[in-house]
Amino acid sequence: MNKKAAVIGVGETPYRTRTPETFPELVYNAVQKALNDANMTIDEIDAVVFGMSPSEFMGVNEPHKWAVDAMGAIKKPLLRVHTGGATGGSAAQAGYWHVASGMFKSVLVVAADKIGETPDAQLVLNTIWDPFYEKVFGLHTMTMTAFKAVRHMHKYGTTEEQMALVAVQARKNAMNNPNAHLKGKITVEDVLKSRVIAWPIKLYDSCPRSSGAAAVVIANEEIARKKCEKPAWITGVAETASTIYMGDRMGVKADMDYADLDELMLAAKVAYKMAGIENPRKQIDVVEVYDPFTIITICSVEALGLCSKGEASKLYEQGYWAMDGEIPVNPSGGVLCSNPIAASGLVRVCDAALQVMGKAGKYQVKKEVHHAVATAVGGSFQFLTCTILSSDEALKRR
């Protein structure tokens, strides 16, 4: 039987295009914030999990070697995780299993990126596709997302205006998050008039390139009870992977429809079962989804079972996902407002944990949070994670 494990400390740096700190300095700052939040020192940490992918953004091969001192991993077990955009989510789950297995009492999980200083990130990202079968079609992160958006529009009737509402809400939420990169009031018309990247995806439908770092301390029950007044218990974790070939996820013979994030749905079902959640729409209080584009926010909440497929965009029109709505989505502003790629999945875990712990500050939702969900997506929607964080009260109800 798995041992209980909880997030007891959270640390984030501000997310910006460029930062005065070096990569190791960003890592160090996030680590120190997480340790201070957990009332711990690095000497009390048993092992370290580090998330970084792709390495090429840094211009340094194997950047974990560069940051090993900054993360306090000297003479400690160190595991590096890299699953593309899902890296931070995968790292958090690796940290969970370190503790839940009983091998370690406390683990530091940290992820960082300086993609904001990369001259052309797409030159790096464009190498993820098969050079013979898919790269010749001019695929990049925007076109692969445009395919999904067009398919979702065709299948469910989703409109550009509804996708624009996602961006409007994200920027509004981010105004309350001091770490957020993009923030401020924008309108649906602003989004629709912004430059087309790959129709129907426009500039304001897209995330920024951010530099920054995030860290969490995950501890067993004994340490969590001693160090933290209100731990965020990790009650459900799951990951799924899909084929690298996008074509295998399209057409009448495909196992899964490209309009949806069915792989995330599979992960969510496993995580929900592990957490004892039978009706996510009634039991989930807040979600932090990995959403580099507005259509991915819509697909994610549908895959999480928080509404029917094709319903999420309509619920945006009704304010269902707003800060004061039924299920607030990305109170932090999400990836649409801050995207240090390697860390973005871990940031989702950080912000979901803060909601459970009641420490999210100005972007804390008004209602009591007993179950929060954090997701991550990597590659060409190829790697997906779902993590459930729960309160003490939720544990008592099980």
N, C-alpha and C positions, 0 to 999 in steps of 0.2 A: 504494500500500500504506500502511495506517495506521501511524503511528509509535507506538512503545511509550509508554505513560503509566501512572503509578503514583500512588497515594495515599502521600504521605510525611509528612504531618502531620495530626493529628486534634485537634479542640478541641470540648468540650461544656461547657455550664453545667449546674448542677443544675436539674432540672425540678420545679417546684412550682406550686401553685395561684396564688399571688401571689409576686412577687419585689420586693425593694426597688429593684432597678435599673430604669431607664427602658428603653424599647425599644432606643435606640441603645447604651446601656451594655451590655445583654445581647449585642448584636451585637459590640461591641468586645471583650468578655471572651472570647467564643468564638473570635474572630479571633486574638487574642493567644495563646491557648492553642495553636491550630493552627500559627501561625508559630513559636512556641517549640519545638513538637514536631518541626517540620520543619527546625529550625536555620536559619531564614531571617528576613529582615526584610521589611517591606511594600515596600521599595524594590526587592526582588528579584522581586516579583510583577508579571507582565505584564498581567493582566486579571482582572476580578472577575465572578463570576456570583452573583446574589442571588435567593433563593427566598422568596416571600411570597404567600400566598393563603388565604382571601379577605382583601381589604384592610379590609373593614368591621369586623373584630374590633378593629382598632387605634383606630377612631374618627378616623383620619387618612387622608385620601385620598392614594394613592400613597406608601406608607410607605418605599419605597426612597429617596425624596428625603430623608426624615427621617434615614435611617441611612447615607447615602453617605459622610459623613466618618468615621463609626465603623468602616466596613469598609475604609477606606483606598483608596477608589476614585477619589479626586481625581486628575485628569489621566490616568486609565486607562480603557480600554474597559470598559463596564459593561453587562451583560445581565440583565434581570429575567425570571424564569421563574415562571409560575403555572398549575398544572394541578390545583388543588384539593388534596386530600390527597396526591396524587402529586408535588406541587411539589418536595420535597426530592430525590426520586429523579430527577426530570427535570432538576433543576439540576445534580446530580452528573454526569449523562450529558452535559449541555451543556458542563460543564467538561472532561470527557474529550475531547469532539470538538474543543474549542478547542486542546488539546495534540496530540491524535492527528493533526489536520490539518496540523500543522507551523506553524500561524500564530503560536502562542505557546509559550514554553518552560515557563512556570509559571503556574498559574491558582489563584486563591482562590475557593472555593465556600462560600457562607454562607447560612443560612436561620434565621429566628427567628419567634417568635409570642408574643403575650401573651393568648391566648384565655382563660386562667384568670381574667382580670380583666374579661371580657365579661359584662355582666349576664344576657343570654340568647343563647347562641350559636346555639340552634336557630332563632331569628328570622332570623338571617343564613343559616344552612344551608338553611332551608326554601324559600329563593328560587331554588334551583337547578333546580326542576322546571318543566315547561311550565305556564304559568298557566291554560291552557284545558283541556288534555287530562289532566293528571296531578295538579296541585296540589289539585284539588277532592276527591281521595281521601284527603286528610289525610296525604300522604307526608312523612316526615322520615327522618333517618338510621337511627333505630331500627326504624321499620316496614319500610323497604326491606331491612334486614338480617334482620328477622323473616321476611319473605317467603322469603329465601334459606335460612334455617335450616329453616323448615317444609318447603320443597321438598327439601332435603337429607335431612331426616328421613324424608320419604315415599319418596324414591327409594332411599336406601341403608340406612335403618333406624337412623340416628344418634339417640342419646338425649340427653336433657337432662343426665344424669349424665356422659356422655362429654364434652359441651361444658364442664361444670363442671370436669373434670379439667384442661382447658387453663388455666383461670384459676388453679387451685391451683398448677400448675407455674410459671406466669408469676410469681406473687407470690413463690414460693420462690426462683426464679432472681434476682429483683430484689433480694433481701436482700443479695446480693453486689455490687450495683451502687450506688455512692455517689450517682450522679446520678438514680436512679430516683425517681419520684413516689410510687407506691403499692408497698408491700412488706410482707411479714409472712406469718405462717402463717395460712392459711385452709383449710377443709375443703370437700369436695363438698357436705356438708349446709349449710354456710354459704352457698354459692353458690345452692343450690336454694331456700333460705329467704329470700334477699335479694329486695327489691321487684321485682315484674314491671314491666318497662318497656314491652315489646311482645312478648307471648308468641311464642316461648319465651325471648326475651332478657330477662335479669334484670340488676339493677344490677351484680352482680359478674361478669357476662358482658361488661361494657362498660368502655371506657377512661375515664380522667379527662380533665378539661380542664386542660392544663398550659401554663405559661409557661416559655420557655427558648430557647436558641440552640445551633446546631451549625455547625461549619466544617471543611473539609478543604483541604489543599494538594495539588494534582495537578501533577505535573512530568514532563518528558520523561526519557528514559533517562539522559542525561548528568548532569542535576541529581540525579535519583533515586539514581544510583550514588555520587555525591559526598556527598550530604547525609544519606542514610538507610541504616542498616545492613541493614534488612530491609523493603524496600518491599512494598506490597500492589498488585500489578500489576492494572490493569483489563483483563481479557482478553475480556470479553463484555458487550455492552450492547444492549438492545432496549426499545422502547416500543410499545404498541398503544393504539388508541382504539376505543371502541364508540359506538353510537347513544345519544343522550340519552334516548330513549324506552324506559323499562323494559318496557313492554308488548310491544315488538318483540323482547324477549329471553325471552318467556314463550309458552307454548302450543305446539301440535303443529307449527306452521309456523315457529317460531323457528329461526334458524340455530344458536343456542347455548342450552344448557339453563341456566336460572337457578339450578339447584342447584350449578353449578360456576363456576369462574373460568376459562372457556375462553380469554378474551382474555389472561390471564396465561400460560396454557399456550402460546399462540402466541408471546408475547414470549420465554418461557423457551427454546423450541426454537431461536429465532434466536440468542439469547445463548449457548446451549450450543454451537451449531455454530461460532460465532465463537471461542469459548474452547477448542474441540477436545474438548469433553466428549461422550462417546458413551453413557455409562451413568451418569446422575446419581445413581442410588441407591448406586452403588459409589464414585463419584468425588467427590461433594460431602461435605465434612467437617462443615460447620456452616451453618445458615441463620438469617438475620434477616429475618423476614417482617413486612409491615405488617399488623397485626392489631388494629383498634379494637374488634373483637368476637370472642368465642371461635370462632364458626362460621367466621370468615374465616381464622383460623389453620389450621383443618382443611382448608378449601377451597384454601388457598394451597399447602400441602405436597403436596396431591394434584395441583394444577395444575403444580407444578414437577417432576412425574414422580418424586417420591421414594417413592411408593407408588401402588397402584391407586386409582381413584376409589371412595370409600366405605370405604377401608381405614384412613385416617388416625386416625379416632376409636378404632378397635379397637387400633391400635398405641399410642395414649396409655395405654390400660389396661395395656399390657405394658412401659411405660417406654422405648419405642423412641426417643422424642424428648427424653428427659431429658438433663441435663448429662452423665451418664455412659452415655447410650444410644448407639445406632448412629449417629444423626444428630441432634445437639442442636439444638433449635429455640428461638430467642430466649434465649440465655444472659443477655442484658441485662435480660430481663423484657418486652421488646417494647413495642408501642404500648398494649397492655392495661395497662401500668404507667406509661407516660409518653407524653403525646400533645400536644406543641406542634405543632398540625396542619401548618403550613407547613414545619416542620423535621423532622417525624417520618420522612419518607422518607430524608432526609439522615442522620438518626441511625442508620437501618438500615445505610447505607453506612459510617458512622463505626465502628459496632460490629463489622461484618463485617471491615473493614480491621484493626481492633485485634486480632481473632482471628488473622488471617494474620500480622500483625506480632509476635504474641506479647506484646501490651501491654495485654491486657484486665484485668489484675490478678486480683482474686478471682473474676471470672466468666470467666476464660480456661478453655476446655475442656481436658481432660487430654491428648487426643491431638494429634498434630501436624496443623496445619491447612494444607492445600495449596490447597483450593478452598472459597471461601465465597460464599454467595448473599445478595443484598439485594434486597428488592422494595418497591414502593410502589403504593398504590391511591388513586385520586382520583375525586371526583364520585360518582355513583350506580353505583360499580364501572365507571366509564366510561374512566378513564385508568390504565394499568398499566405499570410499569417493572420490568425485571429486570437486575441488574448482577452480574457475576461478578468476584470478586477472587481473585488467585492468587499463590502464593509463587514465589520464584526456582526452587525445586526443580521445581515444576509446569511452569515455562517450559522447563526443560531436558528434560523428558520429551516435549515436543511435537515 
